[in-house]
Amino acid sequence: MKKVNGKHTIVALGAIVVAIGLAVYAIVGGRTRRDILGSWVVSTENGAPGFQCGVDGIAASVHNDTIQYNAWKRKRNNLILSGKRFANNRVTPFSDTLEVLHLSATQLHVRKGHDTVTYYKIR
């Protein structure tokens, strides 16, 4: 059996750690910006409310007159939407943090507090 010196062992272990890190990122964190781009609504019926995640972190409301989204970002396993709420003749800035439970090409499952919501991708 051939003896491997310490330098080769460290390089090999480093390569394994990098490969594992990339695999975990692909599974857990790789689905971030690109996959979440687009319009997401709570139902596939016409006129269902939701939001749109655009490039450069720009967000917009979909079929919703009381909320105006203007920005979004992903931070680890969270989707953070911010904007303005319109109620009782008042405009209030807000930021909602949604925990992303599952993201596929057509569905986005999130949790906010104790509630879970499924959004469907349109367009």
HELIX and SHEET records of a PDB file:
HELIX    1   1 GLY A    6  VAL A   24  1                                  19    
HELIX    2   2 TYR A   25  GLY A   29  3                                   5    
HELIX    3   3 ARG A   33  ILE A   36  1                                   4    
HELIX    4   4 VAL A   55  GLY A   57  5                                   3    
SHEET    1   A 8 ALA A  59  VAL A  62  0                                        
SHEET    2   A 8 GLY A  50  CYS A  53 -1                                        
SHEET    3   A 8 GLY A  38  VAL A  41 -1                                        
SHEET    4   A 8 ASP A 115  ILE A 122 -1                                        
SHEET    5   A 8 GLN A 107  LYS A 112 -1                                        
SHEET    6   A 8 ARG A  90  LEU A 103 -1                                        
SHEET    7   A 8 ASN A  78  ALA A  87 -1                                        
SHEET    8   A 8 ILE A  67  LYS A  75 -1                                        
END                                                                             
